Amino acid sequence: MRRPAVSSGTVARLSGTAAGATVCTSVGLVLLLTSCGLFPAEPGGSAVSTGQTQDSSPAPSIPAPGPTAPGPTASEGTPSSGWKTFTTTDAGLSFDYPAGWTVKDPGGALGGEFVDVLNAAGKPMAGLRTNIVTGAECVGRTPYEVYDSEPMVALAEGGGADGGVPRYVFESRGDDTDPVATRSTIAAYGITMVPEESGDMACPMFHLFLWPPSGAFFGGTYKPEYNETPGDPALPYLEKAKLYASTPEYRDVRTMITSLRPAELPAG
């Protein structure tokens, strides 16, 4: 399996009938956030996914983030109880999610798996997409911050000379002080193959990982109106992102995304 041209900046393309189509999807595929203006869609998908859901209890543990992850994290404490397991229709991937949340197909899939995860209030927390062609180019660097990071060994590329280990990350790009996200300032959580950045500037986010036959996405864009965030609503958007990283809801989001694994593997 080839590694993506990971220098992050151009857009990825859906394979199959969507070949050549730009990926700015309903849940906010984090490829080039500063140019796509990606945000989760309003909740509206009602068709329950044909994937399989079963009880999964107790909830998976949350490993502590790596030592390079700055800022507050939600690694302490326990996620909400009574979790379930969702398995994709092709039986390729599984993940765990809180019992009060739902996994739904919003429609419009052009190939591969296409599901959104909504919390108990019906707000979109994350989306899973597969069969995405990876490949990007760094077109410019901006200020960045990493709030949380963890290797995801269960999704490691088999046989790769460099190990091909993706990592979960909650990060931001930009430094605008507006109380809402802007086209140049955004925060998102997901799984990436991009090595950790060094220095003060970084390429745009590229939240895709290798998964046969091409690539996949599992994550979402941080939106204060969807993601429950304490503090003054007038705070700068990035300050609210930091606060969100310490909430119980974020613990659940993080636990869910980091539980993603090949379907034959048990929860870790």
C-alpha positions in Angstrom: 0.0 0.0 0.0 1.5 3.3 -0.9 1.7 6.2 1.5 0.0 9.4 0.6 1.9 12.3 -0.7 1.5 13.9 2.7 2.4 17.5 2.5 -1.1 18.6 2.9 -2.6 21.5 1.1 -4.5 20.5 -2.0 -7.8 18.6 -1.9 -8.3 14.8 -1.9 -10.7 13.1 -4.3 -13.4 10.5 -3.8 -12.8 7.4 -5.8 -15.3 5.5 -8.0 -18.0 7.6 -9.6 -16.8 10.7 -7.7 -13.3 10.6 -9.2 -12.1 14.1 -9.5 -14.7 15.6 -7.2 -13.5 17.9 -4.5 -13.9 16.7 -0.9 -15.7 19.3 1.2 -18.2 17.0 2.8 -21.1 17.4 5.2 -19.1 16.5 8.3 -16.1 18.6 7.5 -13.4 16.4 6.0 -10.2 18.1 7.3 -8.0 18.3 4.2 -7.5 22.0 3.5 -9.7 23.7 6.0 -8.5 27.1 5.3 -9.7 27.0 1.7 -12.7 24.6 1.9 -14.4 26.4 4.8 -15.4 23.0 6.2 -18.0 22.7 8.9 -20.4 19.9 10.0 -23.7 20.0 8.3 -26.9 20.6 10.2 -28.3 17.3 11.6 -30.7 15.9 9.1 -29.7 12.5 8.0 -32.4 10.1 9.3 -31.6 6.8 7.6 -30.0 4.5 10.1 -26.8 3.0 8.6 -26.9 -0.6 7.5 -23.7 -1.2 9.5 -24.0 -3.4 12.5 -24.3 -2.1 16.1 -23.9 -4.1 19.2 -23.4 -3.5 22.9 -19.8 -2.9 23.9 -19.2 -2.6 27.7 -17.3 -1.5 29.5 -16.1 1.6 27.5 -12.6 1.4 26.2 -9.8 3.0 28.3 -8.2 6.3 27.2 -4.5 6.1 26.9 -2.6 9.2 27.9 -1.5 11.5 25.1 2.1 11.5 23.9 4.5 13.8 25.7 4.6 16.1 22.7 0.9 17.0 22.9 0.8 20.5 24.5 -2.1 22.2 26.2 -5.0 20.7 28.3 -6.2 17.2 27.4 -9.1 15.0 28.5 -7.1 11.9 29.1 -7.9 11.9 32.8 -11.3 10.5 34.0 -13.5 8.0 32.4 -15.8 8.3 29.4 -19.6 7.8 29.7 -20.8 4.3 30.4 -22.8 1.8 28.3 -21.0 1.9 25.0 -21.9 0.2 21.8 -19.8 -1.0 18.9 -20.5 -0.1 15.2 -19.1 -2.2 12.4 -19.1 -1.0 8.8 -21.3 -2.8 6.2 -18.2 -4.3 4.6 -17.1 -5.6 8.1 -13.8 -3.8 7.6 -13.8 -1.3 10.5 -15.3 -1.1 14.0 -15.5 1.6 16.5 -17.1 2.1 19.9 -19.5 5.0 20.7 -21.7 6.1 23.7 -25.0 4.3 24.0 -26.9 7.6 23.9 -25.4 8.6 20.6 -26.5 7.4 17.1 -24.7 6.3 14.0 -26.6 7.3 10.8 -26.1 7.4 7.0 -26.8 11.0 5.9 -27.1 9.8 2.3 -25.2 10.9 -0.8 -22.4 8.3 -0.5 -20.5 7.9 -3.7 -18.6 4.7 -2.8 -17.2 3.3 0.4 -18.6 3.7 3.9 -20.4 7.0 4.7 -21.7 7.5 8.2 -22.1 10.3 10.8 -22.1 10.0 14.5 -24.6 12.2 16.4 -24.7 12.9 20.1 -27.8 12.5 22.3 -28.9 16.0 21.3 -28.6 15.1 17.6 -25.5 17.2 17.0 -22.8 15.8 14.7 -19.7 14.7 16.5 -17.7 12.9 13.8 -18.0 11.2 10.4 -16.4 8.1 9.0 -15.6 8.0 5.2 -13.7 5.3 3.4 -12.6 4.8 -0.2 -11.0 8.2 -0.4 -8.0 8.8 -2.7 -5.2 10.4 -0.6 -2.7 13.0 -1.8 -2.0 16.6 -1.0 0.5 19.4 -1.4 1.6 22.0 1.1 0.7 25.4 -0.3 1.5 27.5 2.7 2.2 27.4 6.4 0.2 29.0 9.2 0.5 29.2 13.0 -0.7 25.9 14.6 -1.3 24.3 17.9 -1.8 20.7 19.0 -4.1 20.0 21.9 -4.0 16.2 22.0 -2.1 13.5 20.1 -1.9 9.7 20.2 -0.5 7.0 17.9 -3.1 4.5 16.6 -1.1 1.3 16.2 -4.2 -0.7 15.3 -4.4 1.2 12.0 -0.7 0.9 11.1 0.1 0.2 7.5 1.1 -3.5 7.2 4.6 -4.1 5.9 5.5 -0.5 5.5 9.2 0.2 5.8 8.5 3.3 8.0 5.8 1.6 10.1 3.0 3.7 8.7 1.5 4.4 12.1 -1.4 7.0 11.9 -2.1 9.2 14.9 -5.1 10.7 16.5 -4.8 14.5 16.8 -6.9 17.5 17.9 -5.2 20.5 16.4 -5.8 24.0 15.0 -4.5 26.3 12.3 -4.4 30.0 12.3 -4.4 32.7 15.0 -7.5 34.8 14.5 -9.1 36.1 17.7 -12.7 35.9 16.4 -15.2 34.0 18.6 -16.1 31.8 15.6 -14.0 29.9 13.2 -12.8 31.8 10.1 -11.4 30.7 6.8 -7.9 31.0 8.2 -8.5 29.8 11.7 -10.0 26.4 12.4 -9.7 23.5 14.9 -10.5 19.8 14.2 -10.0 16.3 15.5 -9.3 13.2 13.4 -6.7 10.6 12.3 -3.7 11.7 10.2 -0.6 10.1 8.6 1.3 13.4 8.7 4.3 13.4 11.0 4.2 15.8 13.9 5.2 19.3 12.9 8.2 21.2 14.3 8.6 24.9 14.7 6.0 27.6 14.8 4.3 27.1 11.5 2.6 24.1 9.9 1.0 23.0 6.6 -2.8 22.9 6.5 -4.4 19.9 8.3 -4.6 16.6 6.4 -6.8 14.2 8.4 -6.7 11.1 6.3 -5.1 7.7 6.9 -4.4 4.7 4.6 -7.1 2.1 4.5 -7.7 -0.3 1.6 -8.3 0.3 -1.2 -7.1 3.9 -0.8 -7.7 6.1 2.3 -10.2 7.0 5.0 -11.3 9.7 7.3 -12.8 9.6 10.9 -13.1 12.9 12.7 -14.8 16.2 12.7 -14.5 20.0 12.8 -14.8 21.7 16.2 -17.8 24.0 16.3 -18.8 25.6 19.7 -22.5 25.5 18.7 -22.3 21.7 18.3 -19.5 20.8 20.7 -20.5 21.6 24.3 -18.0 24.1 25.5 -17.8 25.9 28.9 -16.8 29.5 29.3 -17.8 32.8 27.9 -19.2 32.5 24.3 -17.4 35.7 23.4 -14.0 34.0 24.0 -11.7 33.7 20.9 -12.5 30.5 19.0 -9.2 28.9 19.7 -9.5 29.5 23.5 -12.8 27.7 23.3 -11.1 24.8 21.5 -8.7 24.5 24.4 -11.5 24.5 26.9 -13.3 21.8 24.9 -10.3 19.5 25.2 -11.0 19.2 28.9 -14.7 18.4 28.7 -16.5 15.0 29.2 -17.9 15.2 25.7 -14.4 15.5 24.2 -13.3 12.5 26.3 -16.1 10.6 24.6 -15.2 11.9 21.1 -11.6 11.0 21.6 -12.4 7.6 23.0 -14.7 6.9 20.1 -12.2 7.9 17.4 -9.2 6.2 19.0 -11.2 3.0 19.3 -11.3 2.7 15.4 -9.8 -0.7 14.4 -9.9 -3.5 11.9 -13.2 -5.2 12.6 -11.6 -8.5 13.6 -9.7 -6.9 16.5 -11.3 -6.5 19.9 -11.6 -3.1 21.6 -8.3 -2.0 23.1 
